[in-house]
Amino acid sequence: MAALAGTVGLAALFPVSGASARVAEVACDLAVALLFFLYGARLSTRETLAGLRHLRLHGLVVATTFVLFPLLGVATALLTPVPLTGPLQTGVLFLCLVPSTVQSSVALTGAAGGNVPAAICAGTYSSLAGLVLTPALAAWLLGSHTELSADGLLRIGLQLLAPFLLGQVLRPWLGGPLSRHKRVLTPVDRGSILLVVYTAFSAAVSQGIWGLATPLALLGLLAVLLALLAAALAATGLGARLLGLDRSATVAAVLCGSQKSLANGLPMATVLFGAQAGLMVLPLMLYHQLQLIVGTVLAGRWSRAAAGGAAPGSVPPALTGPGAPPAPG
């Protein structure tokens, strides 16, 4: 979070432009390709297939991510008390089309005592589905706001999907070394994301983003994002109860279904929006911070409830009430 804030500040003070901007864009494309290659090389195909047994949980996460969220995004344009500027409203809708995340969902699920393998698979399936569904939904709902075309689809395939598939092919040889050197690779993951943020916001500063992001607009945006997060948390909790998921699966469903991936969303925004990407990713970046803060608070509550002697099948306090699942039979 501190690194993201610092990167935005750096882009505001020292944005790249001209020839330097073109160099940064090429470096950004290469970093994103490397990021998805590493995702593919580290993802265990066998474990992913084994996770298919959690069909109800995965169905709930996918439905929340690619059905409920887009509907909520469309609704914000009609129900927002403080009208957002065009790029911010488009950015909110794009945020609603982005897949769930893997890293933070898994970390928070583990901290809360939830089903970690299910969270890994749910986040992974959402990310894979997002490679196809996010561009398709963006072309349908955002229309002229995107630069999506046959060339754009080809770029998504070459920059995101092809490196991922190549990583899967080379996993038998690279999976072991990559697993043993996770700490070494962490700066690569985070550095790639920060480079995308810096490049996108440099372009946004050149286009006058601060004139669009007035204090009133930012307050309105923050209210919309909090409402989206609250709705997602409530919907996943209620859905888990209706589906009869146990406590650990409910924790995974709530945390995975309410999260959005910055690592996947930012590269897709650069492809879909081109030079306008910096104006569109501000809602996603703010939502990312909110989901981490709220998720950390919830995970802490659930963890303390479990450590306080709650029965193994009991429901965390934060999941009791209308959206609570039943205790497993």
C-alpha positions in Angstrom: 0.0 0.0 0.0 2.8 2.4 0.9 4.6 1.5 -2.4 1.5 2.1 -4.4 1.0 5.5 -2.8 4.6 6.4 -3.3 4.5 5.4 -7.0 1.5 7.5 -7.6 3.2 10.4 -5.9 6.4 9.9 -8.0 4.3 9.8 -11.2 2.6 13.1 -10.1 5.9 14.8 -9.5 8.0 13.2 -12.2 5.8 11.8 -15.0 7.6 10.3 -18.0 6.8 11.9 -21.4 7.9 11.8 -25.0 10.6 9.2 -25.8 10.9 8.2 -22.1 7.2 7.4 -22.0 7.6 5.1 -25.0 10.5 3.3 -23.3 8.4 3.0 -20.2 5.5 1.5 -22.1 7.7 -1.2 -23.7 9.2 -2.0 -20.3 5.7 -2.2 -18.9 4.6 -4.6 -21.6 7.6 -6.8 -20.9 7.1 -6.7 -17.2 3.4 -7.7 -17.5 4.3 -10.6 -19.8 6.9 -11.8 -17.3 4.3 -11.5 -14.5 1.8 -13.8 -16.3 4.6 -16.2 -17.3 5.5 -16.6 -13.6 1.9 -17.1 -12.7 1.7 -19.9 -15.2 4.9 -21.5 -14.1 4.0 -21.5 -10.4 0.4 -22.7 -10.8 0.0 -26.4 -10.1 -2.3 -27.9 -12.8 -2.9 -31.0 -10.6 -4.0 -28.9 -7.6 -6.1 -26.7 -9.7 -8.0 -29.6 -11.2 -8.3 -31.2 -7.7 -10.0 -28.0 -6.5 -12.9 -28.6 -8.8 -14.7 -30.5 -6.0 -15.6 -27.1 -4.4 -18.1 -26.4 -7.2 -20.6 -24.5 -5.1 -17.9 -22.2 -3.7 -16.4 -21.6 -7.2 -19.8 -21.0 -8.8 -20.6 -18.4 -6.1 -17.3 -16.5 -6.6 -17.6 -16.5 -10.4 -21.2 -15.4 -10.3 -20.4 -12.6 -7.8 -17.4 -11.5 -9.8 -18.8 -11.6 -13.4 -22.6 -11.2 -12.8 -23.4 -9.4 -9.6 -20.5 -6.9 -9.8 -21.2 -5.8 -13.4 -24.9 -5.3 -12.5 -23.8 -3.2 -9.5 -21.4 -1.2 -11.7 -24.2 -0.4 -14.2 -26.5 0.6 -11.2 -23.9 3.1 -9.9 -24.3 5.3 -12.9 -28.0 5.7 -12.0 -27.9 5.7 -8.2 -24.7 7.6 -7.3 -25.8 10.7 -5.2 -22.7 12.7 -6.3 -22.3 12.4 -10.1 -18.8 11.1 -11.1 -16.9 12.5 -14.1 -16.9 10.4 -17.2 -13.5 8.6 -16.7 -14.2 7.9 -13.1 -17.6 6.4 -13.8 -16.1 4.3 -16.6 -13.4 3.3 -14.2 -15.9 2.1 -11.6 -17.6 0.0 -14.2 -14.3 -1.4 -15.4 -13.4 -2.3 -11.7 -16.6 -4.4 -11.6 -15.5 -6.4 -14.6 -12.0 -7.3 -13.2 -11.5 -10.9 -11.9 -10.9 -11.8 -8.3 -7.4 -11.8 -6.9 -5.3 -14.8 -5.7 -2.6 -13.4 -3.4 -4.5 -11.3 -0.9 -7.6 -13.6 -1.0 -5.4 -16.6 0.0 -3.4 -14.6 2.6 -6.6 -13.3 4.3 -8.4 -16.6 4.1 -5.4 -18.3 5.9 -5.3 -15.6 8.5 -9.1 -16.0 9.1 -8.8 -19.8 9.5 -10.7 -20.4 6.2 -10.3 -23.1 3.5 -7.0 -22.0 1.9 -6.9 -24.6 -0.9 -10.4 -23.6 -1.9 -9.4 -20.0 -1.9 -6.4 -20.7 -4.1 -8.6 -22.5 -6.7 -11.4 -19.9 -6.5 -9.0 -17.1 -7.1 -7.2 -19.0 -9.9 -10.4 -19.9 -11.7 -11.6 -16.3 -11.5 -8.3 -15.0 -12.9 -8.4 -17.5 -15.8 -12.0 -16.7 -16.6 -11.2 -13.0 -16.5 -8.7 -13.4 -19.4 -11.7 -14.0 -21.6 -14.7 -12.5 -19.7 -13.2 -9.2 -18.7 -12.4 -8.0 -22.3 -15.7 -9.5 -23.6 -17.8 -7.7 -20.9 -15.8 -4.5 -21.4 -16.5 -4.5 -25.1 -20.2 -5.0 -24.4 -20.7 -2.6 -21.5 -18.1 0.1 -22.2 -18.3 0.1 -26.0 -16.7 3.2 -27.4 -14.7 3.9 -24.2 -12.4 1.0 -25.0 -9.9 0.5 -27.8 -10.8 -3.2 -28.1 -10.6 -4.5 -31.6 -9.1 -7.6 -33.3 -5.7 -6.1 -32.7 -6.6 -5.5 -29.0 -7.7 -9.1 -28.6 -4.5 -10.3 -30.2 -2.5 -8.1 -27.9 -4.3 -9.5 -24.8 -3.6 -13.0 -26.1 0.1 -12.3 -26.8 0.8 -10.2 -23.6 -1.3 -12.1 -21.0 -2.6 -15.5 -22.2 0.4 -16.7 -24.2 3.0 -16.1 -21.4 0.7 -17.8 -18.9 0.3 -20.9 -21.2 4.1 -20.9 -21.8 4.6 -20.9 -18.0 2.2 -23.9 -17.7 4.2 -25.8 -20.4 7.5 -25.1 -18.7 6.2 -25.7 -15.1 7.7 -29.3 -14.9 11.1 -27.8 -15.1 10.6 -24.4 -13.5 7.9 -25.0 -10.9 10.3 -26.4 -8.3 13.0 -23.7 -8.4 10.3 -21.0 -8.5 8.6 -22.4 -5.4 11.9 -22.6 -3.5 12.7 -18.9 -4.3 9.4 -17.2 -3.6 11.1 -14.4 -1.7 13.4 -13.6 -4.5 10.5 -13.4 -7.0 8.2 -11.2 -4.8 10.0 -8.0 -5.9 9.5 -9.1 -9.5 5.7 -9.5 -8.9 5.3 -6.2 -7.1 7.8 -4.3 -9.2 5.8 -5.2 -12.3 2.6 -3.9 -10.8 4.4 -0.7 -9.6 5.8 -0.1 -13.1 2.3 -0.4 -14.6 1.0 2.1 -12.0 3.8 4.5 -12.7 3.4 4.4 -16.5 -0.4 4.7 -16.3 -0.4 7.6 -13.9 2.3 9.4 -15.8 0.0 9.4 -18.8 -2.9 10.4 -16.6 -1.0 13.4 -15.1 -0.2 14.5 -18.7 -3.9 14.3 -19.5 -4.9 16.4 -16.4 -6.2 13.7 -14.0 -6.1 16.0 -11.0 -8.5 18.4 -12.7 -11.0 15.5 -13.0 -10.4 14.0 -9.5 -11.8 17.0 -7.5 -12.3 16.5 -3.8 -16.0 16.2 -4.2 -15.6 13.6 -7.0 -13.1 11.6 -4.8 -15.6 11.6 -1.9 -18.3 10.4 -4.2 -16.0 7.8 -5.6 -15.1 6.6 -2.1 -18.7 6.3 -1.2 -19.5 4.3 -4.3 -16.6 1.9 -3.7 -17.5 1.3 -0.1 -21.1 0.5 -1.1 -19.8 -1.9 -3.8 -17.6 -3.7 -1.2 -20.4 -3.9 1.4 -22.8 -5.3 -1.2 -20.3 -7.9 -2.3 -19.6 -9.0 1.3 -23.3 -9.3 2.1 -24.1 -11.1 -1.2 -21.3 -13.7 -0.8 -22.2 -14.3 2.9 -25.9 -14.8 2.0 -25.0 -16.9 -1.0 -22.8 -19.2 1.1 -25.7 -19.7 3.6 -28.1 -20.6 0.8 -25.6 -23.0 -0.7 -25.0 -24.7 2.7 -21.2 -24.0 2.8 -19.4 -24.7 6.0 -17.6 -22.0 8.0 -14.1 -22.4 6.3 -15.6 -22.5 2.8 -17.8 -19.4 3.7 -14.7 -17.5 4.8 -13.0 -18.3 1.5 -16.1 -17.4 -0.6 -16.6 -14.1 1.2 -13.0 -13.0 0.8 -12.5 -14.2 -2.7 -15.9 -13.0 -4.0 -15.5 -9.5 -2.7 -11.9 -8.9 -4.0 -10.6 -7.5 -7.2 -7.2 -8.1 -8.8 -4.9 -5.1 -9.2 -2.3 -7.4 -10.9 -4.8 -8.5 -13.6 -6.8 -5.3 -13.8 -4.0 -2.9 -14.5 -2.5 -4.7 -17.5 -5.9 -5.2 -19.0 -6.7 -1.5 -18.6 -3.5 -0.6 -20.5 -4.7 -2.8 -23.4 -8.4 -1.8 -23.3 -8.0 2.0 -22.7 -4.6 2.7 -24.2 -3.4 6.3 -23.3 -6.6 6.8 -21.2 -5.8 3.9 -18.8 -4.4 6.2 -16.1 -7.8 7.9 -15.8 -9.6 4.6 -15.6 -7.6 2.7 -13.0 -8.1 5.1 -10.0 -11.3 3.4 -8.8 -9.5 0.0 -9.0 -6.5 1.2 -7.1 -8.7 2.8 -4.3 -10.9 -0.3 -4.1 -7.8 -2.5 -3.8 -6.8 -0.5 -0.7 -10.3 -0.7 0.8 -10.5 -4.4 0.2 -7.2 -5.0 2.0 -8.2 -2.8 5.0 -11.7 -4.3 5.4 -10.5 -7.8 4.7 -7.7 -7.5 7.3 -10.2 -6.4 9.9 -12.6 -9.2 9.1 -9.9 -11.8 9.1 -8.7 -10.6 12.5 -12.2 -10.9 13.9 -12.7 -14.4 12.6 -9.3 -15.5 13.7 -9.9 -14.2 17.3 -13.3 -15.9 17.3 -11.7 -19.2 16.4 -8.9 -18.7 19.0 -11.4 -17.9 21.6 -12.7 -21.4 21.8 -15.4 -21.4 19.2 -16.6 -24.9 18.2 -14.9 -26.2 15.0 -18.1 -25.8 13.0 -19.4 -22.6 14.5 -19.9 -19.5 12.5 -17.7 -16.4 13.0 -19.5 -13.4 14.6 -19.1 -11.4 11.5 -21.0 -14.0 9.5 -24.0 -14.4 11.9 -27.3 -12.9 11.0 -29.1 -12.7 7.7 -26.0 -13.7 5.6 -24.7 -16.4 7.9 -24.2 -20.0 6.8 -25.5 -22.9 8.9 -23.1 -24.9 10.9 -21.9 -28.0 9.0 -24.1 -31.0 9.7 
